[in-house]
Structure formats: structure tokens, C-alpha cells
Amino acid sequence: MRAIDVMSTPVYVVAPADNVAYARNLMLKHRVSRLPVMEGDDLRGILTKKDIAYRLRQTEPMWRRRPIDRIPVSILMAPDPITVKPETSIRDIAAIMLDRDISGLPVADNGKVTGIVTKLDVLRSAHVRGLSLRVGEIMEDAATVNRYHSLDHVIDTIKGKNDKLIVVNDNGSLAGIITESNLAFYEYQDERTNLPRKDVTHLRKEEPAGQKRFRYVVEVSAVAEDIMSRPVITIPSDASLQDAIGLMLENQVNSIVVLEGDEVRGMLKRDDIIKEVAK
């Protein structure tokens, strides 16, 4: 199969001078995660939900000077994006995505953008339908945060764990999941354009063998439980990969938490499947 066989059309685009609020609303309206940035017929860059999500840290200098929604797309976009030709094979596309850590490739024919191939398009391809593996064979270890961890901690952790985090309760049980979409589309300002704040408590032992007590924390900004999605789609480790892919497509998610009983054992991500396509 080739790019032209699986690419998505039409392609929703923004201009360099459009602000992030407009781009984010366009992503939400059309359920897309990336937007080519066009100046006339010329491809200048690409803006992804990752570009938006990772700029929400409270310590980000630009964020502190100017609300991110008012920032022009040109400042956050990745310039000179990689493109593929209509005849590029799916295997080559999967390899480029993994090698460059990108989730979508504009398809250009004689310099004109005619479509875009995303990881979701690859997931729906015939190459994936031919995979006969078990979930446990390709799942990854689980990266977790506590439901009361701060927004900054969540972003710092998710950047090192390639876009997915499992949120757990104080007792280690499954609470939710955080993806780049949760961060990119989180309404981080209230009606007065202030960052929402809240009081939280943590259950902690005062000493290693001591009694657990609640520790009161005053006025923290957004925490993991404010951002996470729930309920979480789960699957046992001995399930077939095709069953997992079916759940991903049916529920429109790109990761599934792997359980054995009630215990979190790992996570199956779309990238784990893309790696099998690229082989």
C-alpha cells in the first residue's frame, strides 16, 4: 500500500498569523491532531497538539508574558515539515514516523499538498490487519503519576515518556490516563482568565513504618486528576493484538492500559504497533 491509498483528505490548514486559539478550535472541530501551516500554496510548517501541550508549563517564559491562545501559530509551529510523495510505501512512512518522532506526514504532489498520512491511517491499513501477535509481546512498561501531581510535573514526565501517562490513586489503583490531547485541549484559564487553583490533600506516611496521615496542600494549580481521561480502556496482556486494535479504533484512542486482574502491567501504544509495520 502507498500514501495515496490511505491518506486523509481534505487537509485542514492554518496560516502563520492565525492564533493558537483558532488552531486549537479547528483541531477540536475536525478531530485532528495536526495542521499544516500554509502561506498561499506554500507549506511553511506544521502545528501539532504536542507543540501546544508542551508549552503549558507555568514556568514557560512566553506563557507568562502572553496567554498561549493569543500566540501566533508561526511561533509554535515546526518549520519545513517532512513530506512524502503519493507513491511512498506504508512501510517507509512508518519508518519515517518512528525515526523522526512525528505522527503525521503531508503528502505533496509536485509541491502541492494533496493529503496527509497519520499514524491512525497506518493503523487502519492492511499491513496492520496482517499482524498476529499478543498484547503482552509488544506492550511497554507503564509510566505513572499520582492524581495530585502538578501540571508542571505531568508535562515534565510525559515529555520523557513519549506522550502517555497512567494516573494512579494513592493506593496504586488505576485512576485515569493523560495524553497529549488532554494537555493540548485543557481549558487552563477560568472565566476571569486566571489559572484555576484548588486545595488538595495527599495521603502520606510521616515515617516509613508509621501511620498514614493526610497532608494538606494549599492552592496548587491544575493537577493530574483535572486533566486525565476516565474511564480508561483496558485489556489483558494475553489478548490478541487485533482485539486491541479493534478497541483502539472503536473507542478512538491510541493507547490501552494492560491489566492482569486489577494490577497495571503496562501500556500498549499505537507506536508499538507502528514499529511492527516498519519492520
Secondary structure as the mmCIF struct_conf table of DSSP 4:
data_model
#
loop_
_struct_conf.conf_type_id
_struct_conf.id
_struct_conf.beg_label_comp_id
_struct_conf.beg_label_asym_id
_struct_conf.beg_label_seq_id
_struct_conf.end_label_comp_id
_struct_conf.end_label_asym_id
_struct_conf.end_label_seq_id
STRN STRN1 ARG A 2 ARG A 2
HELX_RH_AL_P HELX_RH_AL_P1 ALA A 3 VAL A 6
STRN STRN2 SER A 8 SER A 8
BEND BEND1 PRO A 10 PRO A 10
HELX_LH_PP_P HELX_LH_PP_P1 VAL A 11 TYR A 12
STRN STRN3 VAL A 14 VAL A 14
TURN_TY1_P TURN_TY1_P1 PRO A 16 ALA A 17
BEND BEND2 ASP A 18 ASP A 18
STRN STRN4 ASN A 19 ASN A 19
HELX_RH_AL_P HELX_RH_AL_P2 VAL A 20 HIS A 30
TURN_TY1_P TURN_TY1_P2 ARG A 31 ARG A 31
BEND BEND3 SER A 33 SER A 33
STRN STRN5 ARG A 34 GLU A 39
TURN_TY1_P TURN_TY1_P3 GLY A 40 ASP A 41
STRN STRN6 ASP A 42 THR A 48
HELX_RH_AL_P HELX_RH_AL_P3 LYS A 49 ALA A 53
TURN_TY1_P TURN_TY1_P4 TYR A 54 ARG A 55
TURN_TY1_P TURN_TY1_P5 GLN A 58 THR A 59
HELX_RH_AL_P HELX_RH_AL_P4 PRO A 61 ARG A 65
BEND BEND4 ARG A 66 ARG A 66
HELX_RH_3T_P HELX_RH_3T_P1 ILE A 68 ARG A 70
BEND BEND5 ILE A 71 ILE A 71
STRN STRN7 PRO A 72 PRO A 72
HELX_RH_AL_P HELX_RH_AL_P5 VAL A 73 LEU A 76
BEND BEND6 MET A 77 MET A 77
STRN STRN8 ALA A 78 PRO A 79
BEND BEND7 ASP A 80 ASP A 80
STRN STRN9 VAL A 84 VAL A 84
TURN_TY1_P TURN_TY1_P6 PRO A 86 GLU A 87
STRN STRN10 SER A 89 SER A 89
HELX_RH_AL_P HELX_RH_AL_P6 ILE A 90 ARG A 100
TURN_TY1_P TURN_TY1_P7 ASP A 101 ASP A 101
BEND BEND8 SER A 103 SER A 103
STRN STRN11 GLY A 104 ASP A 109
TURN_TY1_P TURN_TY1_P8 ASN A 110 GLY A 111
STRN STRN12 LYS A 112 THR A 118
HELX_RH_AL_P HELX_RH_AL_P7 LYS A 119 LEU A 123
TURN_TY1_P TURN_TY1_P9 ARG A 124 ARG A 124
BEND BEND9 SER A 125 SER A 125
HELX_RH_AL_P HELX_RH_AL_P8 ALA A 126 ARG A 129
TURN_TY1_P TURN_TY1_P10 GLY A 130 GLY A 130
STRN STRN13 ARG A 134 ARG A 134
HELX_RH_AL_P HELX_RH_AL_P9 VAL A 135 ILE A 138
STRN STRN14 GLU A 140 GLU A 140
HELX_LH_PP_P HELX_LH_PP_P2 ASP A 141 ALA A 143
STRN STRN15 THR A 144 ASN A 146
TURN_TY1_P TURN_TY1_P11 ARG A 147 TYR A 148
STRN STRN16 SER A 150 SER A 150
HELX_RH_AL_P HELX_RH_AL_P10 LEU A 151 GLY A 160
TURN_TY1_P TURN_TY1_P12 LYS A 161 ASP A 163
STRN STRN17 LYS A 164 VAL A 168
TURN_TY1_P TURN_TY1_P13 ASP A 170 ASN A 171
BEND BEND10 GLY A 172 GLY A 172
STRN STRN18 LEU A 174 THR A 179
HELX_RH_AL_P HELX_RH_AL_P11 GLU A 180 ALA A 184
TURN_TY1_P TURN_TY1_P14 PHE A 185 PHE A 185
BEND BEND11 GLN A 189 GLN A 189
TURN_TY1_P TURN_TY1_P15 GLU A 191 ARG A 192
BEND BEND12 THR A 193 THR A 193
HELX_LH_PP_P HELX_LH_PP_P3 ASN A 194 PRO A 196
STRN STRN19 ARG A 197 LYS A 205
BEND BEND13 GLU A 206 GLU A 207
TURN_TY1_P TURN_TY1_P16 PRO A 208 ALA A 209
BEND BEND14 GLY A 210 GLY A 210
STRN STRN20 LYS A 212 SER A 221
STRN STRN21 VAL A 223 VAL A 223
HELX_RH_AL_P HELX_RH_AL_P12 ALA A 224 ILE A 227
STRN STRN22 SER A 229 SER A 229
BEND BEND15 PRO A 231 PRO A 231
HELX_LH_PP_P HELX_LH_PP_P4 VAL A 232 ILE A 233
STRN STRN23 THR A 234 PRO A 236
TURN_TY1_P TURN_TY1_P17 SER A 237 ASP A 238
BEND BEND16 ALA A 239 ALA A 239
STRN STRN24 SER A 240 SER A 240
HELX_RH_AL_P HELX_RH_AL_P13 LEU A 241 ASN A 251
TURN_TY1_P TURN_TY1_P18 GLN A 252 GLN A 252
BEND BEND17 ASN A 254 ASN A 254
STRN STRN25 SER A 255 GLU A 260
TURN_TY1_P TURN_TY1_P19 GLY A 261 ASP A 262
STRN STRN26 GLU A 263 LYS A 269
HELX_RH_AL_P HELX_RH_AL_P14 ARG A 270 ALA A 278
#
